[in-house]
Amino acid sequence: YWPDEPAGRQWHARNAGDVRAALVPFIAHRMTRGKFKWLLYGDDDTLWYMPAVLRLLKDHDHTQPILISDNLWYEHSHHHFG
């Protein structure tokens, strides 16, 4: 269990849960001892169409770290930066 940072004491993030969300891949690896090929990580409203996911991943080497995203975190594309 990784709790949110205490209210009024945000050391690393703007929103409660951000630090825990950022740690998810590391926690998953630790808890499963790395016994997975892929980690699908989405929001609570994310829907995965598995045939498409499998088709996308089939040409990638699961032993190499890779991030595939539809969200590009550029400073100009998000109002909360700057």
C-alpha positions in Angstrom: 0.0 0.0 0.0 1.4 3.4 -1.0 -0.7 6.2 0.6 -1.1 9.7 -0.8 1.2 12.3 0.5 -0.4 14.0 3.6 -2.7 16.9 2.9 -0.9 20.2 2.9 2.5 18.5 2.5 2.9 17.9 -1.2 6.5 17.3 -1.9 6.4 15.8 -5.4 3.1 16.4 -7.1 0.3 18.8 -7.6 -2.6 16.3 -7.1 -3.2 13.6 -4.4 -2.3 10.2 -5.8 0.2 11.5 -8.4 3.2 10.1 -6.7 1.5 6.7 -6.2 0.4 6.7 -9.9 3.9 7.4 -11.0 5.2 4.5 -9.0 2.7 1.9 -10.4 5.2 0.3 -12.9 7.8 -0.1 -10.2 5.4 -1.5 -7.6 3.9 -3.9 -10.2 7.4 -5.1 -11.0 8.3 -5.6 -7.4 5.1 -7.3 -6.4 5.1 -9.7 -9.3 8.9 -10.2 -9.3 8.9 -9.1 -12.9 6.9 -12.1 -14.1 5.0 -10.3 -16.8 5.7 -9.3 -20.3 3.6 -6.2 -20.6 2.0 -3.7 -18.2 -1.1 -2.0 -19.5 -1.6 1.1 -17.5 -4.6 3.3 -17.9 -7.1 5.5 -16.1 -10.2 4.3 -14.3 -12.1 4.9 -17.6 -9.7 3.3 -19.9 -11.0 0.5 -22.1 -8.5 -2.0 -23.7 -9.4 -3.6 -27.0 -7.2 -6.6 -26.6 -7.0 -7.8 -30.2 -5.6 -4.4 -31.1 -3.3 -4.3 -28.1 -1.9 -7.7 -29.0 -1.5 -6.7 -32.6 0.4 -3.6 -31.5 2.7 -5.4 -29.2 3.5 -8.5 -31.3 6.4 -6.7 -33.1 8.0 -5.4 -30.0 10.6 -7.1 -27.8 9.1 -7.5 -24.3 12.6 -7.7 -22.7 13.3 -4.1 -23.8 11.7 -1.1 -21.9 9.3 0.7 -24.1 6.5 3.2 -23.5 3.7 3.5 -26.0 1.3 6.4 -25.3 -1.3 8.5 -26.9 -0.5 11.4 -24.6 2.5 13.6 -25.4 3.5 15.6 -22.3 4.8 18.8 -23.9 4.8 22.0 -22.0 2.7 23.9 -24.5 -0.1 21.3 -24.7 -1.0 21.4 -20.9 -2.2 24.5 -19.2 -0.8 23.6 -15.8 2.8 24.0 -16.9 4.7 27.2 -16.9 
